[in-house]
Amino acid sequence: LPHEFQTPATGTPLEPRTEKTNLAEAVDHFERELVLDALKKSQGVQTKAAQLLGTTRRILKYKMDKLGISPTYPDGVARDL
């Protein structure tokens, strides 16, 4: 194997899945977790969340719509800067 594949992986190991999932469901779940985490870290500021994810706000908004993630927070304020 190439050297970069021989080094130990960093980060949190994934737990084995007990239920059967197709690829599309797994990708949606993974994207949802990433988007929610970025929104939490950015305190709901979508532009900053997009930057954390290495994408644009437009793409982030598309993903949020696709994944059913609301752009508003408990205080009812959308944070689109």
Biotite code that builds the C-alpha atoms (Angstrom):
import biotite.structure as struc

atoms = struc.array([
    struc.Atom([0.000, 0.000, 0.000], chain_id="A", res_id=1, res_name="LEU", atom_name="CA", element="C"),
    struc.Atom([1.090, 3.603, -0.519], chain_id="A", res_id=2, res_name="PRO", atom_name="CA", element="C"),
    struc.Atom([2.585, 5.244, 2.562], chain_id="A", res_id=3, res_name="HIS", atom_name="CA", element="C"),
    struc.Atom([-0.438, 7.501, 3.203], chain_id="A", res_id=4, res_name="GLU", atom_name="CA", element="C"),
    struc.Atom([-2.630, 4.421, 3.623], chain_id="A", res_id=5, res_name="PHE", atom_name="CA", element="C"),
    struc.Atom([-0.223, 2.738, 6.021], chain_id="A", res_id=6, res_name="GLN", atom_name="CA", element="C"),
    struc.Atom([-0.433, 5.363, 8.759], chain_id="A", res_id=7, res_name="THR", atom_name="CA", element="C"),
    struc.Atom([-3.102, 5.011, 11.448], chain_id="A", res_id=8, res_name="PRO", atom_name="CA", element="C"),
    struc.Atom([-6.296, 6.977, 10.879], chain_id="A", res_id=9, res_name="ALA", atom_name="CA", element="C"),
    struc.Atom([-7.089, 9.899, 13.150], chain_id="A", res_id=10, res_name="THR", atom_name="CA", element="C"),
    struc.Atom([-10.458, 10.986, 14.438], chain_id="A", res_id=11, res_name="GLY", atom_name="CA", element="C"),
    struc.Atom([-13.369, 9.119, 15.890], chain_id="A", res_id=12, res_name="THR", atom_name="CA", element="C"),
    struc.Atom([-13.805, 5.591, 14.627], chain_id="A", res_id=13, res_name="PRO", atom_name="CA", element="C"),
    struc.Atom([-17.182, 4.786, 13.111], chain_id="A", res_id=14, res_name="LEU", atom_name="CA", element="C"),
    struc.Atom([-19.338, 2.303, 14.951], chain_id="A", res_id=15, res_name="GLU", atom_name="CA", element="C"),
    struc.Atom([-20.439, -0.702, 12.931], chain_id="A", res_id=16, res_name="PRO", atom_name="CA", element="C"),
    struc.Atom([-23.928, -0.358, 11.509], chain_id="A", res_id=17, res_name="ARG", atom_name="CA", element="C"),
    struc.Atom([-26.409, -2.921, 12.744], chain_id="A", res_id=18, res_name="THR", atom_name="CA", element="C"),
    struc.Atom([-29.176, -2.181, 10.240], chain_id="A", res_id=19, res_name="GLU", atom_name="CA", element="C"),
    struc.Atom([-28.935, -2.460, 6.489], chain_id="A", res_id=20, res_name="LYS", atom_name="CA", element="C"),
    struc.Atom([-28.627, 0.887, 4.750], chain_id="A", res_id=21, res_name="THR", atom_name="CA", element="C"),
    struc.Atom([-28.194, 1.718, 1.116], chain_id="A", res_id=22, res_name="ASN", atom_name="CA", element="C"),
    struc.Atom([-25.486, 4.094, -0.041], chain_id="A", res_id=23, res_name="LEU", atom_name="CA", element="C"),
    struc.Atom([-27.826, 7.061, -0.592], chain_id="A", res_id=24, res_name="ALA", atom_name="CA", element="C"),
    struc.Atom([-29.228, 6.786, 2.953], chain_id="A", res_id=25, res_name="GLU", atom_name="CA", element="C"),
    struc.Atom([-25.735, 6.518, 4.424], chain_id="A", res_id=26, res_name="ALA", atom_name="CA", element="C"),
    struc.Atom([-24.535, 9.581, 2.487], chain_id="A", res_id=27, res_name="VAL", atom_name="CA", element="C"),
    struc.Atom([-27.601, 11.602, 3.540], chain_id="A", res_id=28, res_name="ASP", atom_name="CA", element="C"),
    struc.Atom([-27.051, 10.644, 7.183], chain_id="A", res_id=29, res_name="HIS", atom_name="CA", element="C"),
    struc.Atom([-23.369, 11.578, 7.006], chain_id="A", res_id=30, res_name="PHE", atom_name="CA", element="C"),
    struc.Atom([-24.073, 14.909, 5.259], chain_id="A", res_id=31, res_name="GLU", atom_name="CA", element="C"),
    struc.Atom([-26.818, 15.730, 7.766], chain_id="A", res_id=32, res_name="ARG", atom_name="CA", element="C"),
    struc.Atom([-24.454, 15.187, 10.703], chain_id="A", res_id=33, res_name="GLU", atom_name="CA", element="C"),
    struc.Atom([-21.756, 17.345, 9.074], chain_id="A", res_id=34, res_name="LEU", atom_name="CA", element="C"),
    struc.Atom([-24.192, 20.178, 8.284], chain_id="A", res_id=35, res_name="VAL", atom_name="CA", element="C"),
    struc.Atom([-25.754, 20.146, 11.764], chain_id="A", res_id=36, res_name="LEU", atom_name="CA", element="C"),
    struc.Atom([-22.311, 20.154, 13.386], chain_id="A", res_id=37, res_name="ASP", atom_name="CA", element="C"),
    struc.Atom([-21.153, 23.099, 11.252], chain_id="A", res_id=38, res_name="ALA", atom_name="CA", element="C"),
    struc.Atom([-24.346, 25.037, 12.019], chain_id="A", res_id=39, res_name="LEU", atom_name="CA", element="C"),
    struc.Atom([-23.859, 24.389, 15.726], chain_id="A", res_id=40, res_name="LYS", atom_name="CA", element="C"),
    struc.Atom([-20.223, 25.522, 15.619], chain_id="A", res_id=41, res_name="LYS", atom_name="CA", element="C"),
    struc.Atom([-21.189, 28.662, 13.673], chain_id="A", res_id=42, res_name="SER", atom_name="CA", element="C"),
    struc.Atom([-24.123, 29.432, 15.997], chain_id="A", res_id=43, res_name="GLN", atom_name="CA", element="C"),
    struc.Atom([-26.485, 29.144, 13.042], chain_id="A", res_id=44, res_name="GLY", atom_name="CA", element="C"),
    struc.Atom([-24.639, 31.560, 10.760], chain_id="A", res_id=45, res_name="VAL", atom_name="CA", element="C"),
    struc.Atom([-24.973, 29.800, 7.425], chain_id="A", res_id=46, res_name="GLN", atom_name="CA", element="C"),
    struc.Atom([-22.165, 31.653, 5.669], chain_id="A", res_id=47, res_name="THR", atom_name="CA", element="C"),
    struc.Atom([-19.738, 30.683, 8.419], chain_id="A", res_id=48, res_name="LYS", atom_name="CA", element="C"),
    struc.Atom([-21.049, 27.103, 8.465], chain_id="A", res_id=49, res_name="ALA", atom_name="CA", element="C"),
    struc.Atom([-20.467, 26.890, 4.715], chain_id="A", res_id=50, res_name="ALA", atom_name="CA", element="C"),
    struc.Atom([-16.901, 28.124, 5.183], chain_id="A", res_id=51, res_name="GLN", atom_name="CA", element="C"),
    struc.Atom([-16.309, 25.481, 7.864], chain_id="A", res_id=52, res_name="LEU", atom_name="CA", element="C"),
    struc.Atom([-17.508, 22.855, 5.390], chain_id="A", res_id=53, res_name="LEU", atom_name="CA", element="C"),
    struc.Atom([-15.381, 24.247, 2.560], chain_id="A", res_id=54, res_name="GLY", atom_name="CA", element="C"),
    struc.Atom([-18.368, 25.097, 0.385], chain_id="A", res_id=55, res_name="THR", atom_name="CA", element="C"),
    struc.Atom([-20.587, 28.037, -0.511], chain_id="A", res_id=56, res_name="THR", atom_name="CA", element="C"),
    struc.Atom([-23.668, 29.237, 1.318], chain_id="A", res_id=57, res_name="ARG", atom_name="CA", element="C"),
    struc.Atom([-25.713, 28.406, -1.773], chain_id="A", res_id=58, res_name="ARG", atom_name="CA", element="C"),
    struc.Atom([-24.601, 24.761, -1.702], chain_id="A", res_id=59, res_name="ILE", atom_name="CA", element="C"),
    struc.Atom([-25.139, 24.613, 2.064], chain_id="A", res_id=60, res_name="LEU", atom_name="CA", element="C"),
    struc.Atom([-28.679, 25.958, 1.637], chain_id="A", res_id=61, res_name="LYS", atom_name="CA", element="C"),
    struc.Atom([-29.340, 23.351, -1.082], chain_id="A", res_id=62, res_name="TYR", atom_name="CA", element="C"),
    struc.Atom([-28.129, 20.586, 1.254], chain_id="A", res_id=63, res_name="LYS", atom_name="CA", element="C"),
    struc.Atom([-30.229, 21.939, 4.125], chain_id="A", res_id=64, res_name="MET", atom_name="CA", element="C"),
    struc.Atom([-33.343, 21.938, 1.939], chain_id="A", res_id=65, res_name="ASP", atom_name="CA", element="C"),
    struc.Atom([-32.577, 18.430, 0.630], chain_id="A", res_id=66, res_name="LYS", atom_name="CA", element="C"),
    struc.Atom([-31.986, 17.076, 4.133], chain_id="A", res_id=67, res_name="LEU", atom_name="CA", element="C"),
    struc.Atom([-34.939, 18.887, 5.731], chain_id="A", res_id=68, res_name="GLY", atom_name="CA", element="C"),
    struc.Atom([-32.813, 21.053, 8.020], chain_id="A", res_id=69, res_name="ILE", atom_name="CA", element="C"),
    struc.Atom([-34.617, 24.230, 9.050], chain_id="A", res_id=70, res_name="SER", atom_name="CA", element="C"),
    struc.Atom([-32.736, 27.529, 8.622], chain_id="A", res_id=71, res_name="PRO", atom_name="CA", element="C"),
    struc.Atom([-34.286, 28.935, 11.813], chain_id="A", res_id=72, res_name="THR", atom_name="CA", element="C"),
    struc.Atom([-33.377, 28.303, 15.403], chain_id="A", res_id=73, res_name="TYR", atom_name="CA", element="C"),
    struc.Atom([-35.428, 28.188, 18.597], chain_id="A", res_id=74, res_name="PRO", atom_name="CA", element="C"),
    struc.Atom([-35.474, 31.985, 18.844], chain_id="A", res_id=75, res_name="ASP", atom_name="CA", element="C"),
    struc.Atom([-37.118, 32.033, 15.386], chain_id="A", res_id=76, res_name="GLY", atom_name="CA", element="C"),
    struc.Atom([-34.307, 34.036, 13.813], chain_id="A", res_id=77, res_name="VAL", atom_name="CA", element="C"),
    struc.Atom([-32.732, 32.884, 10.568], chain_id="A", res_id=78, res_name="ALA", atom_name="CA", element="C"),
    struc.Atom([-29.037, 33.653, 10.536], chain_id="A", res_id=79, res_name="ARG", atom_name="CA", element="C"),
    struc.Atom([-28.220, 34.293, 6.888], chain_id="A", res_id=80, res_name="ASP", atom_name="CA", element="C"),
    struc.Atom([-25.207, 36.585, 6.807], chain_id="A", res_id=81, res_name="LEU", atom_name="CA", element="C"),
])
